[in-house]
Amino acid sequence: MKLLVINNLASGFGEGAIYDFIRAFSLDGDEVCIRNTDGTTQIASLLKDAHEFDAVVASGGDGTVSTICSQLSHTNIPILPFPAGTANLLTLNLNQPHEPHTLADLVREGQTLDFDLGIIEVDGFRHGFGIMAGAGYDATIMHDAAPNKRLMGPMAYLSAAVANALPQKAIFKLTLDGETIEREGVGVLIVNFSKIQFDIALTHTNEPCDGYFDVMILKAQNAFGLIPAVIAGFLDRGGDFPDRGDALEILRAKVVRVESDPPLEIQYDGEPTRLTTPFTAYIDHKATRLIVSDEGYELFSDQEPTDAH
């Protein structure tokens, strides 16, 4: 096989598991090309000949993976998300292994599925996202967690949430597939994959292949008002599927326009942007081809577009 590895040196804890993966993968006659970036070299420049390889390994956090998926959208090039970041939410959602030798076997087996990508557009900026994008409270958490992620890991997000217990409230004007509503809250999330840190499910279902976003409005007046929804997310794992309560409102759409008063910071896949609302997000249906385990294939292989209304 001919394998291209894109390795983000700035992601995660810098433990170098990707090199164990390369050793485990390599057999007689294989060619493995590793290209590194610490954020200085643009990932797009490392992918110009990706079509010449049998697969691409995206080694980094969710932001790195989404950038690679966006650059290779609709090319049918298989991509393995290699969990070398802090939270690795895509790996969590796909129910993928973390162990380098097992991931090497997945690439060799070559089982794939096509997944939706989200596209966010704001102020001339356009970028793909795999997990979710949003504005308000979530973007504040991502921004404040960033300096501590390498030291604290996933706990950096919890620390940032506690430090911002009284987030900025705003009036949101949302246009969902042409229909406009107004809500008061502290944030809006545009969700493709539904699981976040600590295996919390934001919604009852996880449907990243169905051609729709789940649009979540965080209506609580403070961080503590979201605690019942967080507890409900934990209970979902036991099959109880409790209601998220009044703190969240969940809608569905293919195209979402988000405006807010006052303007709020935007994030996508955990990457703070320093850009502010308004922004538009839309689904790029089955745009990225991911290498998946048997568990991931079983979870998502039967999803098809459904009528959201």
N, C-alpha and C positions, 0 to 999 in steps of 0.2 A: 504493500500500500504506500501511497504518497500522502503525507500528512503535513498540514500547515498549522503551527502552533503560534497563536498571538498571545504574548505573555505581558501582562501589566505588572511591572515591577513595583508600582506604588500601591497595589491592592493588598488588603488584608494584613497579615502579620509577617509576611515575607519569609515563610518557613520553607519554601522551595519544593513543595510537593509535586509541582509540575515536572521536575526533573526525575522524580521517582516514576511518574507516569510514563515519561519518554523511555526510560530503561525497561519498564514492564511491557511497553507496547512493541518495542523494536525487535523484529525478526529478520532473518536473512533476506536480503533483497529490498527491504523497506527503505524509504527515504523520509526523514523527519526534518522539516525546516522550522526553526524557532526564530521568531522575530519579537524583539523586546521594545517596550515603551515605558517610560516613567511619566507619561503625560506630555512630554515635550514633542515627541514624534506623533503625528496624527495617525490614528488607527487606519483611516481610509487609505493612506499611502502604503500600508503594509498588506493590503488586500487586493492590490491591482491585478495580480495573477492568480487569485484564489481558485478560479475555474480550472486551473491546471492540476489541482489536488483532489484526492478522493474525499477528503473531509477537512474541516477546520475546527481546531480546538480553541475555545475562547477562555483563556485563563485569567481570571480576575473577579471582580465583584459584579453585581447585577448591572451597573452602569456600563462596564466594559462589555458584558455579554450583549446588552441591548444595542450598543453601538455597532457591534459586529453583525448582529442579526439585521439591523437596519441597513447597513451597507450591502449586505448580501441578500436582501429581500427579493423574493420571486426568482432567484437563481437556481433553486433546487439543490444547492450545495449543502450537504449535511453538516450541522454544527453541534459540537459537544460543549455544553456549558460546564467548564471545569471550576469547581468551587474553591476559588482562591481569594475571595473577598471576606468581608466582615460578617454579613448576614446570610448571603447566598440564598436568597428567597426563591429564585427560580429552581434551584436544586431541591429545596424543600417542597415546593408545589408539585414538582414532577415525581417526587418520591424516588429520587435518584440516590445511589450510593455516593460516599465521599472518598472511599479508599482508592488510591491511584491504580492498583492492579485490577480492581473490578471495573473501573472506568475504562482502562485499556481494553478489557474484554468487550465492553459495550461498543467501542469504536470498531473493533474487529468484527463483531456480529452485525453491525450496521442497521439495526432496527430504527426506523424513523417515523415521525409524525409531523404534519404541518400544523402550525399554530398561528393564531392572530397576533398581529403587532398593533399597538396604538401609535398614532402619530400626533405629536403636539406641535402647534404652530403659534408663535407669539412674537410680535415685533420684528418680523423678518427672520426669526430663528425657527428652524424645523428640525425635529429629532424624533426617532422612534423610541418607544418604550415597551418593555415586555410585561412588567408586573403592574405598575400603576403610576399615575401622575396626579398632581393635586396642587391646591393653593390654600394658604392659611396655616392652620395649626401643624399639619404634617410637614409642610415645608420648613417651618420654624424648627421643628424637632430635627429634621435632617441637617439643617444648617448648623445647629448648635452641637449636634453629635459628631460632626465631621472631624474636629480636632482630636477627639478622644477615641476614635474607632480602633486604631491600631493598639492602643493601650488597654481599652476596656472591652473590646469586642461588642457583641449585641447589647451589653449593659449600657453602652454609651447612649443608646436610644431611650432607654428607660430613664436614665439620669437627665437627659434633655427634656423629657416629658414632665418630670417632676419639677424641674427648674422653670418650666413655663406653664405653671398650673392655672394661670389666668390669661389665656390667649386673647388676642385682638378679636372682637366681635365685628361682624360685617353684614351688610345686606347683599345677598347674592341674587343676581339675575341670570338664570340658566335657560338656555334655549336647547331643547332636546328634540332632535329630528324635526325642527321647525316649530315646536310648541314651547312657549315661554312661560316660566313661572318665577316667582320671587320667594326667597326664604331668608330668615335670619339665622346665623350660625357662626362657627369659628373655623370652618374649613369645608372643602369639597374634594372628594377623591374620585378619580376616574379609574375604575378597577378592571383589569384583564384577568390576572391570576389573583385569587382571593386570600391566600394565606400570607401572614406577616410574621414578624419576629415572635419567638416563643410558641410557634405553631398555632397562633390565633387565627381563626377563620372569620373574615369580615362578613361574609355572606354564607348562607346555607349550602350553596352550590359553588363549584369551581369550574367555570365553563370558558376556557380560553380558546375554544375552537368554534364557538357558536355564532360569531359575527356581531356580537353586541358587547358593550360595556355595561357593568353595574356602576351606577352613579350614586355615590354616598354623600349625603349632606350631614355634616356634624353639627347638630342643632343644640347640643349642650352649651350652657353658659360658661362652663369652666371644665378643666380636665377631669375633675372628680365626677362630674355628671356623666362622663363616658365610661366609668367603671362598670356599671351594670352591663353595658354592651360588650366590654372586654370579657367579663365573666361568662356571658352567653357564648362568646366565641370559643372559650375553653370548653364549655359544656357540649358544644357541637361535636367534639371529638368522641364523646360517649354515645352519640346517636340520639340525644334528647332534642336537638334543634329548637332551643328556646327562642322566643321573640327578642329582637334587639332593643325593644323599648322605645321610648320617645326621644332618646338621645340621637338616634340615627333615622334618616329617611333614605330608602334605597329605591332608585328608579333604574330604567333601562333605556339605552339609546345607542345608535351607531355613530351619530355626530353630536358633539356637545360643545356649546359656546358658554364660557364662564366669564361673567363680569362681576365686579364687587366694588362696594363703596364702604370703606376706603380700599384702594388697590392692595393686594396681598402678594407675597412672594410665592413663586412656583417651584416645584420640584418634579423630577421624573426618575423613577427607579432609584430613589435614595440620593439623587444628585441635586443639590441646591443650585439654582441658576442665577440668583440675584435679579432675575426678571420678574415682573409683576403682571397681574391680571390687567386687561382681559387676555384670554387665550382660547384657542379652539383645539379640540381633540377629535380624531375620527379613527375608526377601525380600518385596518388594512387586513382583509380577511385571508387567513391561511398564507401569510406572507413569508414565514420563516420555517425552515425544515430542521428539526432538532433530533439528535440521536437520543433515544429513550430506552429505559429498562423495560422488562416485561411488566412491572408494576405500573409504570407510567403509561405504557401502551394500553393496558387494561382500563386505566382511569379515564383516558381521553379519546380512545379510538372510535367511540360510537357517537361523538358529539357532532351535530349538524346544526346549521342555522335554523332558528325558530322565530316565530312571531312574538316580539317582545310585548305586544299590546293584546 
